Structures are given as structure tokens and as C-alpha cells.
Amino acid sequence: MLLLAVDTATPAVTVALHDGETVLAESNQVDARRHGELLLPSVDAVLAEAGVKLEAVTGIVVGVGPGPYTGLRVGLVTASTFASVLGVPVHGLCTLDGLAYAAGAAGVEGPFTVATDARRKEVYWARYEDPRTRTGEPAVDRPADIAERVAGLPAVGQGAQLYPEVFTDARGPVHQSAAALAGLAAERLARGGTFLPPTPLYLRRPDAQVPKNYKVVTPQ
């Protein structure tokens, strides 16, 4: 097993190579505006550090979000392209699940909350019984609207750091890690677990929409 994991659903552009037991190499850069510019060089750097050719990869792991439209699709398109070219499977995982798994490695047990920045003064979030068990579907909400539901729980992710008045026990990790995502995927593969399709989990409509009641002009 040789898994190449990527995630661009958050400001972190993160890549890792995992052999099913350990992380061979990883790259993590936080830059919300340069996903497309940074991802492929990061992949090259990770493969070079591990001394591995891309052709040796046996599977692609990708975070499917939730996340903003533009950044999220960079990782998904790249992952699907690699999988198609190499003829290997692509395994989608919820980005929040990767953060939860990383939280477990950092000593957070459960229950706890994962929250990432959704912009517009909102967060993408989910609750977890433990680092491998999400208790419901991911959602997008204003922090104040979920304050009672997350009260008293430890919370990880950038969203928790941004709204300490709601997430009163904010902890690390703050940003997504492809290494954690790959580790979670390796565990699921070993157990015969299921994965998500490599399609974006947006949770809300894109900002760009067709204007309402616009006038159609046709030639006479």
C-alpha cells in the first residue's frame, strides 16, 4: 500500500505519502489564496523526500470538504486526475474526520467538536464521540446558533480558534493534515471500511448565482 493524500478544503494545502503503517513524507502550507499554485509542487516535494515515483502510488486519498468552492475543487480535481492517469482508486474522506483523527493523535479523546472556518462569520462543524466516530452529518452555522450544542466540549480546528466565546475549550490541531487523513484512510482500508466519492461537500450554494428577474434580449 502506498497512499498519496491531499486536502485543500481549508486554508491548509496539505500533502502526505503513507505506506499503510507510517507517514513517509508530508508537506503543510497555510495559504488560503494559493491552493492551485502550491498543490502540485507540494506533491513533487513529498514524492522526492520519500524517494518515490508517482507511478508507485497505489491509491489516492482526498479530503472532500466541507470547504469553500474554489479551494476545495483544486484538491478534488487533482486527486481524480492522478487516479485516472495511474489507474488507481481515489478514496474520499470528510475533511472534518481528518481533523478529528489528528486530534486523537494529539491526545484529545471525546466527546469533542471539530470546527473549520466557513467564512461569512460561519463555521463548518461536526461533533465526535471519539477521534474515529462522528455523531452526525457535517453542518454550516453561525457559531452563536450552535453555542448550546457545543457548550463545554473541547474543540479543534481554525473555526474553534476564531470564536473562543463559543468554543471555550479550543485546542490543537488548528489546521488539516493530509498525514492524518492518510492514516485514517489506511485504517479504513485495512478494515474494509467505506469511503465517500471524490465529489465536493459544499453544504451551501456557491456565491456566484444567476441574477433573478433579469431581462432576456433575443434578436428580432
Backbone as CSV, one residue per row, in Angstrom:
resi,resn,N_x,N_y,N_z,CA_x,CA_y,CA_z,C_x,C_y,C_z
1,MET,0.834,-1.197,0.000,0.000,0.000,0.000,0.870,1.250,0.000
2,LEU,0.545,2.179,-0.881,1.243,3.459,-0.912,0.203,4.517,-1.272
3,LEU,-0.221,5.273,-0.267,-1.300,6.239,-0.423,-0.750,7.653,-0.535
4,LEU,-1.219,8.372,-1.546,-0.930,9.793,-1.690,-2.179,10.545,-1.255
5,ALA,-2.065,11.348,-0.209,-3.215,12.066,0.339,-3.069,13.562,0.105
6,VAL,-4.167,14.208,-0.282,-4.182,15.660,-0.485,-5.470,16.223,0.099
7,ASP,-5.393,17.461,0.579,-6.593,18.150,1.048,-6.399,19.651,0.869
8,THR,-7.364,20.285,0.193,-7.332,21.740,0.008,-8.667,22.365,0.408
9,ALA,-9.405,21.708,1.295,-10.714,22.196,1.703,-10.641,23.328,2.719
10,THR,-9.478,23.533,3.302,-9.265,24.588,4.293,-8.106,25.468,3.809
11,PRO,-7.704,26.491,4.547,-6.546,27.279,4.122,-5.251,26.472,4.014
12,ALA,-5.213,25.283,4.586,-4.011,24.451,4.521,-3.949,23.694,3.197
13,VAL,-2.815,23.813,2.524,-2.525,22.988,1.349,-1.639,21.866,1.859
14,THR,-2.205,20.688,1.993,-1.511,19.624,2.711,-1.460,18.344,1.889
15,VAL,-0.273,17.720,1.886,0.003,16.517,1.088,0.795,15.549,1.948
16,ALA,0.536,14.263,1.807,1.303,13.261,2.546,1.376,11.965,1.766
17,LEU,2.418,11.207,2.045,2.591,9.872,1.474,2.633,8.884,2.626
18,HIS,1.814,7.831,2.540,1.642,6.886,3.646,1.740,5.464,3.105
19,ASP,2.500,4.609,3.780,2.690,3.240,3.284,1.765,2.215,3.939
20,GLY,0.741,2.713,4.628,-0.186,1.808,5.305,0.125,1.630,6.772
21,GLU,1.340,1.975,7.163,1.736,1.873,8.563,2.268,3.179,9.120
22,THR,2.917,3.962,8.266,3.510,5.207,8.752,3.563,6.244,7.642
23,VAL,3.761,7.488,8.029,3.896,8.583,7.073,5.334,8.619,6.573
24,LEU,5.511,8.571,5.269,6.847,8.599,4.682,7.339,10.025,4.462
25,ALA,6.421,10.930,4.137,6.775,12.335,3.918,5.494,13.144,3.905
26,GLU,5.592,14.418,4.262,4.421,15.278,4.242,4.822,16.730,4.018
27,SER,3.863,17.516,3.549,4.055,18.950,3.333,2.791,19.663,3.783
28,ASN,2.952,20.739,4.560,1.808,21.502,5.060,2.109,22.989,4.911
29,GLN,1.300,23.675,4.125,1.427,25.118,3.945,0.057,25.754,4.115
30,VAL,-0.001,26.846,4.854,-1.277,27.521,5.089,-1.315,28.804,4.275
31,ASP,-2.145,28.793,3.231,-2.294,29.961,2.358,-3.614,29.813,1.611
32,ALA,-4.636,30.513,2.074,-5.983,30.337,1.535,-6.133,30.790,0.093
33,ARG,-5.175,31.545,-0.427,-5.313,32.110,-1.770,-4.451,31.410,-2.819
34,ARG,-3.690,30.385,-2.436,-2.727,29.815,-3.392,-2.831,28.293,-3.502
35,HIS,-4.018,27.752,-3.328,-4.170,26.300,-3.414,-3.671,25.752,-4.751
36,GLY,-4.132,26.373,-5.839,-3.744,25.885,-7.156,-2.271,26.013,-7.434
37,GLU,-1.653,27.047,-6.898,-0.228,27.292,-7.118,0.651,26.356,-6.296
38,LEU,0.197,25.998,-5.101,1.054,25.264,-4.170,0.895,23.749,-4.219
39,LEU,-0.256,23.258,-4.675,-0.527,21.827,-4.509,0.434,20.931,-5.278
40,LEU,0.584,21.124,-6.580,1.433,20.224,-7.359,2.903,20.281,-6.939
41,PRO,3.478,21.479,-6.682,4.848,21.486,-6.152,4.966,20.750,-4.817
42,SER,3.919,20.799,-4.008,3.938,20.073,-2.732,3.947,18.567,-2.962
43,VAL,3.167,18.115,-3.939,3.173,16.697,-4.285,4.569,16.270,-4.745
44,ASP,5.177,17.077,-5.623,6.529,16.762,-6.104,7.523,16.691,-4.949
45,ALA,7.406,17.647,-4.013,8.340,17.687,-2.888,8.179,16.471,-1.983
46,VAL,6.947,16.058,-1.748,6.692,14.898,-0.885,7.229,13.618,-1.522
47,LEU,6.971,13.447,-2.819,7.475,12.256,-3.512,9.006,12.236,-3.517
48,ALA,9.605,13.409,-3.740,11.069,13.483,-3.755,11.657,13.167,-2.387
49,GLU,11.043,13.697,-1.335,11.539,13.432,0.013,11.483,11.944,0.350
50,ALA,10.430,11.289,-0.113,10.279,9.859,0.167,11.074,8.991,-0.798
51,GLY,11.597,9.593,-1.874,12.329,8.819,-2.871,11.438,7.879,-3.643
52,VAL,10.225,8.345,-3.960,9.223,7.503,-4.607,8.756,8.165,-5.896
53,LYS,8.529,7.375,-6.919,7.947,7.867,-8.157,6.420,7.858,-8.045
54,LEU,5.776,8.780,-8.725,4.321,8.837,-8.690,3.700,7.521,-9.132
55,GLU,4.338,6.833,-10.074,3.799,5.581,-10.607,3.699,4.477,-9.554
56,ALA,4.421,4.641,-8.433,4.381,3.620,-7.380,3.162,3.748,-6.473
57,VAL,2.459,4.853,-6.553,1.300,5.085,-5.692,0.184,4.101,-6.030
58,THR,-0.428,3.509,-5.004,-1.480,2.502,-5.222,-2.881,3.042,-4.924
59,GLY,-2.969,4.233,-4.374,-4.281,4.807,-4.077,-4.150,6.281,-3.744
60,ILE,-5.209,7.044,-4.045,-5.252,8.471,-3.751,-6.291,8.710,-2.670
61,VAL,-5.949,9.510,-1.686,-6.878,9.903,-0.625,-7.101,11.403,-0.743
62,VAL,-8.360,11.834,-0.666,-8.635,13.264,-0.812,-9.704,13.709,0.175
63,GLY,-9.474,14.873,0.764,-10.492,15.482,1.611,-11.566,16.117,0.746
64,VAL,-12.833,15.755,0.985,-13.926,16.239,0.139,-14.644,17.437,0.742
65,GLY,-14.127,17.966,1.842,-14.766,19.100,2.480,-15.504,18.656,3.736
66,PRO,-16.341,19.544,4.246,-16.814,20.775,3.642,-15.742,21.853,3.554
67,GLY,-15.925,22.722,2.549,-14.984,23.810,2.351,-15.472,24.749,1.273
68,PRO,-14.826,25.914,1.155,-15.187,26.864,0.108,-14.968,26.278,-1.283
69,TYR,-15.755,26.731,-2.232,-15.809,26.131,-3.564,-14.464,26.079,-4.263
70,THR,-13.800,27.223,-4.398,-12.597,27.287,-5.244,-11.464,26.431,-4.699
71,GLY,-11.128,26.606,-3.436,-10.029,25.835,-2.865,-10.313,24.352,-2.849
72,LEU,-11.521,23.983,-2.499,-11.882,22.574,-2.383,-11.718,21.837,-3.704
73,ARG,-12.161,22.450,-4.807,-12.127,21.726,-6.078,-10.708,21.525,-6.603
74,VAL,-9.747,22.340,-6.163,-8.357,22.142,-6.583,-7.874,20.759,-6.180
75,GLY,-8.073,20.401,-4.920,-7.640,19.092,-4.453,-8.416,17.952,-5.084
76,LEU,-9.726,18.133,-5.244,-10.555,17.071,-5.808,-10.219,16.801,-7.268
77,VAL,-10.049,17.862,-8.041,-9.702,17.673,-9.455,-8.326,17.025,-9.575
78,THR,-7.377,17.469,-8.772,-6.031,16.900,-8.809,-6.057,15.421,-8.434
79,ALA,-6.773,15.083,-7.370,-6.853,13.692,-6.921,-7.494,12.803,-7.984
80,SER,-8.579,13.273,-8.567,-9.264,12.473,-9.590,-8.404,12.304,-10.836
81,THR,-7.654,13.347,-11.178,-6.763,13.263,-12.340,-5.647,12.256,-12.100
82,PHE,-5.010,12.323,-10.941,-3.960,11.356,-10.600,-4.523,9.929,-10.654
83,ALA,-5.691,9.729,-10.056,-6.277,8.392,-10.014,-6.557,7.870,-11.416
84,SER,-7.048,8.741,-12.289,-7.352,8.338,-13.658,-6.086,7.983,-14.433
85,VAL,-5.069,8.815,-14.297,-3.821,8.591,-15.022,-3.115,7.325,-14.541
86,LEU,-3.131,7.112,-13.223,-2.424,5.969,-12.652,-3.257,4.684,-12.682
87,GLY,-4.564,4.823,-12.872,-5.423,3.645,-12.830,-5.573,3.078,-11.434
88,VAL,-5.640,3.966,-10.436,-5.764,3.537,-9.042,-7.040,4.144,-8.453
89,PRO,-7.527,3.591,-7.345,-8.751,4.135,-6.734,-8.487,5.459,-6.029
90,VAL,-9.539,6.273,-5.936,-9.470,7.507,-5.165,-10.472,7.396,-4.023
91,HIS,-10.010,7.643,-2.808,-10.809,7.459,-1.597,-11.132,8.823,-0.993
92,GLY,-12.407,9.193,-0.977,-12.816,10.450,-0.384,-13.111,10.317,1.094
93,LEU,-12.665,11.307,1.854,-12.941,11.366,3.290,-13.380,12.770,3.667
94,CYS,-14.283,12.872,4.615,-14.676,14.177,5.142,-13.465,14.850,5.776
95,THR,-13.230,16.098,5.400,-12.096,16.849,5.939,-12.169,16.947,7.456
96,LEU,-13.369,17.119,7.995,-13.515,17.205,9.450,-13.105,15.901,10.125
97,ASP,-13.328,14.767,9.456,-12.910,13.474,10.018,-11.388,13.396,10.126
98,GLY,-10.692,13.988,9.142,-9.237,14.019,9.210,-8.748,14.828,10.394
99,LEU,-9.393,15.963,10.639,-9.024,16.785,11.794,-9.323,16.063,13.107
100,ALA,-10.443,15.344,13.141,-10.780,14.596,14.348,-9.745,13.509,14.626
101,TYR,-9.311,12.839,13.577,-8.299,11.789,13.719,-6.979,12.391,14.214
102,ALA,-6.628,13.552,13.671,-5.410,14.243,14.130,-5.544,14.685,15.584
103,ALA,-6.755,15.080,15.972,-6.980,15.471,17.362,-6.735,14.300,18.301
104,GLY,-7.158,13.114,17.874,-6.912,11.930,18.680,-5.427,11.677,18.874
105,ALA,-4.656,11.862,17.799,-3.204,11.683,17.896,-2.575,12.714,18.822
106,ALA,-3.251,13.888,18.954,-2.744,14.954,19.825,-3.215,14.794,21.264
107,GLY,-3.978,13.745,21.537,-4.397,13.471,22.908,-5.821,13.851,23.241
108,VAL,-6.585,14.371,22.270,-7.986,14.686,22.514,-8.788,13.393,22.414
109,GLU,-9.614,13.121,23.390,-10.346,11.864,23.403,-11.789,12.074,22.945
110,GLY,-12.670,12.448,23.789,-14.032,12.668,23.346,-15.003,12.610,24.503
111,PRO,-16.186,13.155,24.244,-16.640,13.769,23.000,-15.995,15.143,22.773
112,PHE,-15.983,15.570,21.513,-15.432,16.881,21.181,-16.035,17.358,19.869
113,THR,-15.695,18.590,19.501,-16.211,19.216,18.282,-15.056,19.574,17.367
114,VAL,-15.278,19.440,16.078,-14.346,19.949,15.067,-15.032,21.100,14.345
115,ALA,-14.342,22.220,14.199,-14.917,23.388,13.523,-13.859,24.051,12.651
116,THR,-14.191,24.264,11.375,-13.296,24.977,10.464,-13.968,26.268,10.015
117,ASP,-13.174,27.173,9.480,-13.679,28.477,9.071,-14.472,28.352,7.766
118,ALA,-15.744,28.727,7.806,-16.588,28.702,6.611,-16.744,30.093,6.003
119,ARG,-16.043,31.067,6.562,-16.180,32.471,6.143,-17.604,32.945,6.421
120,ARG,-17.928,34.167,6.030,-19.264,34.746,6.266,-19.670,34.658,7.735
121,LYS,-18.694,34.661,8.644,-18.935,34.553,10.078,-19.646,33.249,10.445
122,GLU,-19.315,32.178,9.700,-19.878,30.863,9.967,-18.757,29.830,10.108
123,VAL,-19.123,28.651,10.604,-18.170,27.550,10.704,-18.785,26.292,10.099
124,TYR,-17.922,25.452,9.517,-18.284,24.073,9.212,-17.949,23.273,10.464
125,TRP,-18.854,22.416,10.896,-18.598,21.739,12.162,-19.293,20.377,12.236
126,ALA,-18.826,19.582,13.183,-19.447,18.291,13.493,-19.018,17.882,14.888
127,ARG,-19.826,17.043,15.525,-19.489,16.501,16.838,-18.975,15.074,16.684
128,TYR,-18.079,14.695,17.605,-17.447,13.363,17.573,-17.514,12.722,18.954
129,GLU,-17.841,11.441,18.966,-17.787,10.677,20.215,-16.344,10.362,20.574
130,ASP,-15.541,10.110,19.551,-14.123,9.840,19.711,-13.457,10.189,18.381
131,PRO,-12.134,10.100,18.274,-11.458,10.543,17.057,-11.858,9.819,15.775
132,ARG,-12.554,8.706,15.880,-12.952,7.938,14.682,-14.459,7.884,14.479
133,THR,-15.224,8.507,15.376,-16.676,8.351,15.328,-17.384,9.696,15.333
134,ARG,-17.893,10.082,14.160,-18.704,11.302,14.045,-20.142,10.962,14.381
135,THR,-20.822,11.851,15.128,-22.163,11.541,15.626,-23.278,12.072,14.730
136,GLY,-22.957,12.803,13.700,-23.975,13.319,12.791,-23.318,13.835,11.524
137,GLU,-24.119,14.418,10.653,-23.578,14.951,9.413,-22.939,16.313,9.647
138,PRO,-21.917,16.659,8.873,-21.331,17.997,8.974,-22.376,19.066,8.654
139,ALA,-22.220,20.235,9.252,-23.165,21.323,9.050,-22.413,22.642,8.943
140,VAL,-23.115,23.673,8.490,-22.563,25.015,8.455,-23.522,25.927,9.203
141,ASP,-23.004,26.660,10.182,-23.842,27.505,11.034,-23.043,28.686,11.556
142,ARG,-23.780,29.695,12.018,-23.145,30.765,12.792,-22.819,30.214,14.176
143,PRO,-21.632,30.513,14.693,-21.246,29.952,15.995,-22.263,30.207,17.101
144,ALA,-22.834,31.405,17.130,-23.788,31.718,18.199,-25.004,30.805,18.160
145,ASP,-25.356,30.325,16.964,-26.543,29.487,16.823,-26.332,28.062,17.331
146,ILE,-25.083,27.664,17.515,-24.810,26.295,17.983,-24.153,26.296,19.359
147,ALA,-24.130,27.453,20.015,-23.409,27.583,21.284,-23.867,26.562,22.317
148,GLU,-25.174,26.347,22.430,-25.676,25.400,23.426,-25.294,23.966,23.081
149,ARG,-25.194,23.680,21.793,-24.919,22.299,21.351,-23.450,21.922,21.532
150,VAL,-22.564,22.912,21.589,-21.130,22.616,21.740,-20.595,23.050,23.100
151,ALA,-21.464,23.568,23.947,-21.028,24.097,25.241,-20.303,23.043,26.063
152,GLY,-19.143,23.437,26.574,-18.374,22.571,27.458,-17.533,21.527,26.776
153,LEU,-17.640,21.412,25.454,-16.868,20.392,24.744,-15.529,20.944,24.277
154,PRO,-14.464,20.152,24.353,-13.231,20.553,23.673,-13.518,20.724,22.184
155,ALA,-12.782,21.609,21.522,-12.993,21.852,20.101,-11.649,22.059,19.424
156,VAL,-11.531,21.534,18.215,-10.299,21.680,17.439,-10.640,22.285,16.082
157,GLY,-9.618,22.827,15.420,-9.815,23.429,14.116,-9.781,24.943,14.175
158,GLN,-9.569,25.563,13.017,-9.450,27.012,12.959,-10.737,27.706,13.384
159,GLY,-11.884,27.106,13.088,-13.146,27.712,13.496,-13.247,27.880,14.995
160,ALA,-12.749,26.906,15.735,-12.763,26.989,17.196,-11.863,28.113,17.688
161,GLN,-10.745,28.317,17.017,-9.830,29.382,17.402,-10.411,30.764,17.114
162,LEU,-11.209,30.871,16.063,-11.762,32.163,15.660,-12.890,32.640,16.566
163,TYR,-13.578,31.708,17.237,-14.746,32.072,18.037,-14.630,31.491,19.449
164,PRO,-13.664,31.977,20.220,-13.433,31.426,21.566,-14.584,31.674,22.528
165,GLU,-15.442,32.657,22.221,-16.578,32.914,23.100,-17.603,31.787,23.025
166,VAL,-17.582,31.025,21.928,-18.482,29.875,21.767,-17.743,28.571,22.058
167,PHE,-16.574,28.421,21.437,-15.751,27.226,21.650,-14.756,27.545,22.764
168,THR,-15.203,27.394,23.989,-14.456,27.881,25.137,-13.273,26.996,25.528
169,ASP,-13.196,25.817,24.944,-12.071,24.907,25.227,-11.390,24.550,23.904
170,ALA,-10.942,25.581,23.186,-10.305,25.372,21.884,-8.913,24.786,22.060
171,ARG,-8.598,23.773,21.255,-7.311,23.091,21.332,-6.752,22.877,19.931
172,GLY,-5.547,22.323,19.855,-4.992,21.923,18.576,-5.414,20.507,18.250
173,PRO,-5.272,20.123,16.983,-4.687,20.878,15.879,-5.624,21.963,15.350
174,VAL,-5.006,22.979,14.735,-5.767,24.080,14.158,-6.079,23.798,12.691
175,HIS,-5.094,23.263,11.964,-5.246,23.079,10.524,-5.263,21.597,10.135
176,GLN,-5.845,21.351,8.983,-5.927,19.996,8.440,-4.544,19.431,8.142
177,SER,-4.427,18.116,8.246,-3.179,17.407,7.974,-3.462,16.228,7.062
178,ALA,-2.844,16.215,5.884,-3.004,15.079,4.976,-2.417,13.813,5.576
179,ALA,-1.435,13.964,6.450,-0.861,12.794,7.112,-1.915,12.091,7.959
180,ALA,-2.712,12.878,8.695,-3.790,12.295,9.493,-4.858,11.695,8.597
181,LEU,-5.186,12.385,7.507,-6.181,11.883,6.566,-5.739,10.539,5.982
182,ALA,-4.458,10.444,5.632,-3.927,9.193,5.085,-3.933,8.086,6.128
183,GLY,-3.595,8.414,7.362,-3.629,7.416,8.430,-5.024,6.859,8.651
184,LEU,-6.017,7.759,8.630,-7.402,7.320,8.776,-7.815,6.437,7.603
185,ALA,-7.420,6.825,6.396,-7.751,6.014,5.216,-7.108,4.639,5.289
186,ALA,-5.853,4.575,5.742,-5.172,3.287,5.853,-5.899,2.366,6.826
187,GLU,-6.368,2.923,7.938,-7.126,2.124,8.902,-8.416,1.590,8.279
188,ARG,-9.120,2.458,7.567,-10.388,2.039,6.960,-10.169,0.979,5.885
189,LEU,-9.129,1.145,5.104,-8.831,0.147,4.080,-8.512,-1.204,4.714
190,ALA,-7.772,-1.185,5.804,-7.413,-2.433,6.481,-8.641,-3.135,7.048
191,ARG,-9.668,-2.347,7.431,-10.895,-2.922,7.995,-11.963,-3.176,6.936
192,GLY,-11.675,-2.803,5.696,-12.689,-2.928,4.655,-13.775,-1.885,4.773
193,GLY,-13.424,-0.711,5.323,-14.396,0.358,5.520,-14.772,1.061,4.228
194,THR,-15.770,1.925,4.325,-16.271,2.628,3.152,-15.706,4.042,3.068
195,PHE,-15.781,4.595,1.862,-15.287,5.943,1.606,-16.341,6.746,0.852
196,LEU,-16.133,8.045,0.813,-17.002,8.931,0.061,-16.511,9.054,-1.377
197,PRO,-17.395,9.342,-2.314,-16.933,9.616,-3.679,-16.147,10.921,-3.705
198,PRO,-15.247,11.095,-4.662,-14.429,12.313,-4.725,-15.207,13.485,-5.322
199,THR,-16.303,13.836,-4.660,-17.127,14.959,-5.088,-17.218,15.956,-3.930
200,PRO,-17.360,17.245,-4.236,-17.266,18.269,-3.195,-18.453,18.295,-2.248
201,LEU,-18.150,18.432,-0.976,-19.155,18.617,0.066,-19.177,20.109,0.393
202,TYR,-20.118,20.830,-0.234,-20.142,22.289,-0.078,-20.999,22.750,1.096
203,LEU,-22.151,22.157,1.293,-23.128,22.480,2.339,-23.896,23.773,2.099
204,ARG,-23.484,24.570,1.140,-24.263,25.754,0.803,-24.003,26.128,-0.645
205,ARG,-24.840,26.995,-1.189,-24.730,27.354,-2.586,-23.495,28.206,-2.844
206,PRO,-22.934,28.111,-4.064,-21.816,28.992,-4.416,-22.225,30.454,-4.369
207,ASP,-21.233,31.334,-4.171,-21.515,32.766,-4.138,-22.069,33.265,-5.471
208,ALA,-21.534,32.761,-6.577,-21.950,33.211,-7.901,-23.256,32.520,-8.301
209,GLN,-24.272,33.309,-8.560,-25.568,32.782,-8.959,-26.137,33.618,-10.096
210,VAL,-27.034,32.998,-10.851,-27.707,33.714,-11.927,-28.630,34.758,-11.326
211,PRO,-28.562,36.030,-11.757,-29.436,37.076,-11.205,-30.903,36.743,-11.421
212,LYS,-31.743,37.106,-10.462,-33.179,36.867,-10.583,-33.819,37.958,-11.444
213,ASN,-34.833,37.568,-12.189,-35.644,38.506,-12.966,-34.840,39.338,-13.955
214,TYR,-33.770,38.745,-14.506,-33.028,39.504,-15.490,-33.764,39.458,-16.822
215,LYS,-33.547,40.490,-17.629,-34.260,40.625,-18.893,-33.520,39.876,-19.997
216,VAL,-34.224,38.977,-20.675,-33.637,38.238,-21.782,-33.840,39.021,-23.072
217,VAL,-32.756,39.283,-23.768,-32.830,40.018,-25.020,-32.542,39.060,-26.156
218,THR,-33.500,38.889,-27.070,-33.309,37.994,-28.216,-33.410,38.805,-29.499
219,PRO,-32.662,38.390,-30.502,-32.715,39.134,-31.762,-34.087,39.023,-32.412
220,GLN,-34.531,40.123,-33.045,-35.823,40.171,-33.714,-35.675,39.717,-35.174
